[in-house]
Amino acid sequence: MARNQFGGFGGGPNMQQLMRQAQKMQEQLQKAQEELDEKVYEASAGGGMVTCKVSGKRELLELTIKPEAVNPDDVDMLQDMILAAVNEALREGEKTREETMGRMAPAGMGGMF
């Protein structure tokens, strides 16, 4: 019987087992991806003057600005608070995504996701 390029003989039980494991891992990764996409992350800035929610798909879902944060003479501060809140929520979502997907990756492949 001829050896294949991976040092085994043919496509026997070990190859089938490997294929099943790969398929199972792919299904788990897909499920995790879907769950991460459904999560909502919230952050605020300016002591709660600006609050936002973003989805795991990195979409801004909600932006709340307290009336006292609106100062026509200091629009720059309001813009900065909005950016800070949105960016913090996005960072939190990305951190969760990386941690979750990294736990699922085989050893040595944690940085792929």
C-alpha positions as YAML, in Angstrom:
chain: A
units: angstrom
residues:
- id: 1
  name: MET
  ca: [0.00, 0.00, 0.00]
- id: 2
  name: ALA
  ca: [1.36, 3.42, -0.93]
- id: 3
  name: ARG
  ca: [1.97, 6.08, 1.67]
- id: 4
  name: ASN
  ca: [0.37, 9.46, 1.16]
- id: 5
  name: GLN
  ca: [2.29, 12.73, 1.44]
- id: 6
  name: PHE
  ca: [1.44, 13.06, 5.13]
- id: 7
  name: GLY
  ca: [3.13, 9.81, 6.10]
- id: 8
  name: GLY
  ca: [-0.04, 7.74, 6.55]
- id: 9
  name: PHE
  ca: [-1.55, 5.01, 4.46]
- id: 10
  name: GLY
  ca: [-4.49, 6.02, 2.28]
- id: 11
  name: GLY
  ca: [-7.50, 7.86, 3.68]
- id: 12
  name: GLY
  ca: [-8.25, 5.50, 6.54]
- id: 13
  name: PRO
  ca: [-9.99, 6.08, 9.86]
- id: 14
  name: ASN
  ca: [-7.49, 8.71, 11.04]
- id: 15
  name: MET
  ca: [-8.24, 10.91, 8.02]
- id: 16
  name: GLN
  ca: [-11.98, 10.51, 8.56]
- id: 17
  name: GLN
  ca: [-11.61, 11.37, 12.23]
- id: 18
  name: LEU
  ca: [-9.54, 14.42, 11.33]
- id: 19
  name: MET
  ca: [-12.20, 15.55, 8.84]
- id: 20
  name: ARG
  ca: [-14.96, 15.13, 11.46]
- id: 21
  name: GLN
  ca: [-12.95, 17.16, 13.97]
- id: 22
  name: ALA
  ca: [-12.34, 19.90, 11.41]
- id: 23
  name: GLN
  ca: [-16.04, 20.05, 10.55]
- id: 24
  name: LYS
  ca: [-17.00, 20.18, 14.23]
- id: 25
  name: MET
  ca: [-14.52, 22.99, 14.83]
- id: 26
  name: GLN
  ca: [-15.86, 24.91, 11.84]
- id: 27
  name: GLU
  ca: [-19.42, 24.58, 13.19]
- id: 28
  name: GLN
  ca: [-18.31, 25.77, 16.64]
- id: 29
  name: LEU
  ca: [-16.51, 28.76, 15.13]
- id: 30
  name: GLN
  ca: [-19.56, 29.68, 13.07]
- id: 31
  name: LYS
  ca: [-21.83, 29.46, 16.13]
- id: 32
  name: ALA
  ca: [-19.44, 31.59, 18.18]
- id: 33
  name: GLN
  ca: [-19.27, 34.16, 15.36]
- id: 34
  name: GLU
  ca: [-23.07, 34.38, 15.24]
- id: 35
  name: GLU
  ca: [-23.29, 34.77, 19.03]
- id: 36
  name: LEU
  ca: [-20.63, 37.51, 18.99]
- id: 37
  name: ASP
  ca: [-22.48, 39.34, 16.21]
- id: 38
  name: GLU
  ca: [-25.64, 39.42, 18.37]
- id: 39
  name: LYS
  ca: [-23.95, 40.90, 21.44]
- id: 40
  name: VAL
  ca: [-24.39, 44.56, 22.36]
- id: 41
  name: TYR
  ca: [-21.65, 46.64, 23.97]
- id: 42
  name: GLU
  ca: [-22.28, 49.87, 25.83]
- id: 43
  name: ALA
  ca: [-19.88, 52.64, 26.80]
- id: 44
  name: SER
  ca: [-20.12, 56.20, 28.01]
- id: 45
  name: ALA
  ca: [-17.96, 59.31, 28.19]
- id: 46
  name: GLY
  ca: [-18.01, 62.61, 30.00]
- id: 47
  name: GLY
  ca: [-19.27, 61.06, 33.21]
- id: 48
  name: GLY
  ca: [-22.27, 59.55, 31.46]
- id: 49
  name: MET
  ca: [-23.12, 62.62, 29.40]
- id: 50
  name: VAL
  ca: [-22.78, 60.58, 26.21]
- id: 51
  name: THR
  ca: [-23.71, 56.91, 26.04]
- id: 52
  name: CYS
  ca: [-23.72, 54.59, 23.08]
- id: 53
  name: LYS
  ca: [-24.45, 50.99, 22.18]
- id: 54
  name: VAL
  ca: [-22.75, 49.08, 19.37]
- id: 55
  name: SER
  ca: [-23.43, 45.62, 18.04]
- id: 56
  name: GLY
  ca: [-20.97, 42.79, 17.67]
- id: 57
  name: LYS
  ca: [-21.19, 43.54, 13.96]
- id: 58
  name: ARG
  ca: [-19.55, 46.89, 14.76]
- id: 59
  name: GLU
  ca: [-22.68, 48.95, 14.06]
- id: 60
  name: LEU
  ca: [-23.73, 51.93, 16.13]
- id: 61
  name: LEU
  ca: [-27.17, 51.01, 17.50]
- id: 62
  name: GLU
  ca: [-27.92, 53.83, 19.89]
- id: 63
  name: LEU
  ca: [-26.45, 57.18, 20.86]
- id: 64
  name: THR
  ca: [-27.76, 59.10, 23.88]
- id: 65
  name: ILE
  ca: [-26.67, 62.64, 24.65]
- id: 66
  name: LYS
  ca: [-27.86, 64.32, 27.82]
- id: 67
  name: PRO
  ca: [-29.17, 67.84, 27.17]
- id: 68
  name: GLU
  ca: [-26.67, 69.40, 29.56]
- id: 69
  name: ALA
  ca: [-23.84, 68.03, 27.35]
- id: 70
  name: VAL
  ca: [-24.96, 70.28, 24.52]
- id: 71
  name: ASN
  ca: [-23.12, 73.57, 24.76]
- id: 72
  name: PRO
  ca: [-23.20, 75.57, 21.52]
- id: 73
  name: ASP
  ca: [-19.99, 77.30, 22.60]
- id: 74
  name: ASP
  ca: [-18.13, 73.99, 23.01]
- id: 75
  name: VAL
  ca: [-19.17, 71.66, 20.22]
- id: 76
  name: ASP
  ca: [-15.65, 70.21, 20.14]
- id: 77
  name: MET
  ca: [-16.08, 68.73, 23.63]
- id: 78
  name: LEU
  ca: [-19.36, 67.06, 22.63]
- id: 79
  name: GLN
  ca: [-17.73, 65.60, 19.52]
- id: 80
  name: ASP
  ca: [-14.85, 64.29, 21.60]
- id: 81
  name: MET
  ca: [-17.23, 62.64, 24.09]
- id: 82
  name: ILE
  ca: [-19.14, 60.97, 21.25]
- id: 83
  name: LEU
  ca: [-15.94, 59.66, 19.69]
- id: 84
  name: ALA
  ca: [-14.68, 58.43, 23.05]
- id: 85
  name: ALA
  ca: [-17.88, 56.56, 23.86]
- id: 86
  name: VAL
  ca: [-18.22, 54.95, 20.43]
- id: 87
  name: ASN
  ca: [-14.57, 53.96, 20.26]
- id: 88
  name: GLU
  ca: [-14.63, 52.45, 23.76]
- id: 89
  name: ALA
  ca: [-17.71, 50.36, 22.93]
- id: 90
  name: LEU
  ca: [-16.07, 49.16, 19.70]
- id: 91
  name: ARG
  ca: [-12.85, 48.29, 21.57]
- id: 92
  name: GLU
  ca: [-14.80, 46.30, 24.14]
- id: 93
  name: GLY
  ca: [-16.56, 44.37, 21.39]
- id: 94
  name: GLU
  ca: [-13.29, 43.65, 19.60]
- id: 95
  name: LYS
  ca: [-11.62, 42.53, 22.82]
- id: 96
  name: THR
  ca: [-14.47, 40.11, 23.52]
- id: 97
  name: ARG
  ca: [-14.33, 38.80, 19.94]
- id: 98
  name: GLU
  ca: [-10.56, 38.21, 20.11]
- id: 99
  name: GLU
  ca: [-10.78, 36.49, 23.51]
- id: 100
  name: THR
  ca: [-13.65, 34.23, 22.44]
- id: 101
  name: MET
  ca: [-12.20, 33.24, 19.09]
- id: 102
  name: GLY
  ca: [-8.70, 32.88, 20.57]
- id: 103
  name: ARG
  ca: [-9.96, 30.32, 23.10]
- id: 104
  name: MET
  ca: [-11.41, 28.26, 20.27]
- id: 105
  name: ALA
  ca: [-8.32, 28.26, 18.05]
- id: 106
  name: PRO
  ca: [-5.90, 25.35, 18.11]
- id: 107
  name: ALA
  ca: [-2.65, 25.95, 20.01]
- id: 108
  name: GLY
  ca: [-0.46, 28.48, 18.26]
- id: 109
  name: MET
  ca: [-3.27, 29.91, 16.11]
- id: 110
  name: GLY
  ca: [-4.89, 32.28, 18.59]
- id: 111
  name: GLY
  ca: [-3.94, 35.41, 16.65]
- id: 112
  name: MET
  ca: [-5.76, 34.37, 13.49]
- id: 113
  name: PHE
  ca: [-9.09, 35.85, 14.51]
...
